[in-house]
Amino acid sequence: MKNAHLSKLWDTLHSSYWFIPSVMAVLATILAFTMLMLDRTGKSIDYWWIYTGGASGARSLLEAVAGSMVSVTATAFSITIVALQLAASNFGPRLLRNFMQDMGNQFVLGTFISTFIYCLFVLRTIRGEGDGYERFVPQLSITMGILLAIISVGVLIYFIDHASTIIQASHIIENVSEDLHKAIERLFPQRIGHGVLDNQKTSS
């Protein structure tokens, strides 16, 4: 009974669009505080790939990344809604569950939201010369923000290809077939009936 409840809970979480993005958002928050903690240690790091600009440039950079992530997230969500509407009208509402369980769409949404949240946490800590505070430009944190922005661009390219694939009839039929085989294996294990057949062979 406990396994059945856990299985039902996992199926509910797996079919939702908030679980994986929420987990990734929490991980982005932890990453932001970790990187800021490393920057506050005061150790100078001199690599060519580390951000070395000033406070104004860092603000502009992170504001551009955060703003673009909001726009891209809205676009990706709109495309997902359109895909769900097409699936419901062309293939029936019962197949919506398969689209909702698609890990690719959930991961894409989580990546964009995580990048946005990370940039916000880092952006609020940047201090320039004329801000009335001690100058603080978190070089490692800003570099990580740039890396997350590059990863988000790659994820966007993946999403465009993935969104055009999941609404194809061949892909939908394949997913339904996989779900059917998994349900048969779960409800009717292969060992059922083997003992009866073995007894019949022994008696004959």
N, C-alpha and C positions, 0 to 999 in steps of 0.2 A: 504493500500500500504506500509506503514511504517513497519507494522508487517511482511509483506512478505519479505521486504529487511532484516529485523533483523533475520528472520528465515533462509533466504538464507546465510547470513553472518555466523550465528552460525553453519549451516550445513557445510559450507566451512572450518571453523576453526576446527570443530569436526572431519572432514575427513582428516585433515592434521596431520603429525607426528611431527610438530615443535611447535604447540601452547602450549600444556600441558607441554612438557619438558622445553620450554622457561619460562613459568610461574613458574615452580618448580625451575629453575635455578636462577631466580630473588629472589625467596623466600629464597633459600640457601645463596645467597649473603647477604641479609638482616640479616639472622640468624648468619652468620659469623661475621658481624660488630657488631651485638648486643652482641654476646658472648665475643668478644674481648673488647667491652666497659665494660662489667661486670668484666673481668679480670683486666682491667686497673684501676679499683676502688681501688685495693690494699688490699681488704679484704681477710684475710687468711681463707681458707675453709679446714677443716680437716675431711674428710670422707674417709672411706676405698675404696670407688669406684671412687674417684677422682684421676686423673693421678698425680703422684708425682715425676716422673723421671726428668732427666736433659734435656738440650737443644738438645744434640746430639741424645738422645733416642727419643725425640719428633719429630725431623726431620726425623729420620729413619722410625718411625711409620707412619707419615703422607705421606711420600714419597711412602711407600709400599702400603698404602691404595689408594692413587691417581693413582699409576701405575697399580694396579690391577683393578681399576674401568675403566681405558681406555681399558684394555684387555677384560674385561667382557662386556663392552658396544659394542665393535667391534664384539664379538661373538654373543651377543643378536641381534644386527642389522643384522648379516649374517643369523641367524636362521629365522628372520622375513622375509627377502628377499626370502629365500628358501620357506617359507610357502606361500608367495604371488605368487611365480612362480607355485607352486603346485596347488593353488586355480585357477589361470588363465588357466592352462592346463587341469585340471580335471573338473572344475565346471563352466568355462566360465569367460571371463573378466568382465562381468557385476557384478559379486559378489565380485570384488576387493574392492568396496566401503565399503562393510560390514567388510572386514578385516581392512581397513584403519580406520574405525570408532571404532575399538576395544579399549576401554579405558584401558584394562589391559596392552596391549603392550605399549601404550603411557606412562602409569604410571611407568612401569618398566624402560623404557628408561630415563624418567625424574628423577627417583631415582638415577640411576647410574651417570648421568651427574651432578646432584645436589651435590652428595657426592664428586665427583671430584673437582668441583668448590669450595666447602666449604673448602676442604683440601688445595687447592692452596692459598686461602686468608689467612688462619690461618698459613700456612707454611712460608709465607713471613714475618711474624711478629716475629718469634722466634729468640731470640738473646742469644748467649752464653757468657762465660767469656772472651774468646779470640777474639771476633768478632769486638772489638773496639766500642761497644755500651753498653748501660746499659742492664744488664741481664734481659731478659723478657721471661718467659715460661708460656704461657696462659693455665693454668691447666684446667679451665672449657671448653675452646674451644677445647682442645685436647680430653678431655673426651667426648664431643659431637661428635667429629670426629670418635672416637671409636664406639660410639652408632650408628652413621650413617652407619659405616662399617658393624656392626652386622645386622642392618635393611636391608642393601643391600644383605647380604647373604640370609636372609629370602625371599627377593623379587626375588632373582635368583632361589631359589627352587620353588617359585610360578610360575615363568616364564616358567621353564622347564615343569611343569605340564600343564600350560595354553597353551603353544605352541603346545603340543601334543593333546590338546582337540579341539582347534579351527579349525583344518583341518579335523576333523572327519565329515562324511556325515550327521550323525544325528544332530550334533551341527549346521551345516550350514543350514539344512532344518528347524530347529527350529528358527534360526535367520530370515530366509526368511519369515517364517510364521508370526512371530511377526511384521516384517515390513509391511507385507500385511495387517494384522488386523489394525495396526495403520493408514495405508493409507486409508483403508475403513472407519474407524471412522472419519478421518479428512475430507475426501471428501464427505461422505454420512452420516451425523449425524443421530442419531436414531430418532430425532424428525421430520425428513422430512417425510411427508405423513400422519402423525398422525391426522392433522387437517382435511384432506379430509375424512379419515375413520370415524372420529367422526361425521362429517356432514352427511355422508351417513347413519350412524346408527340412527341419530336423525330424518332424513326425512323418513326413513322406519318405 
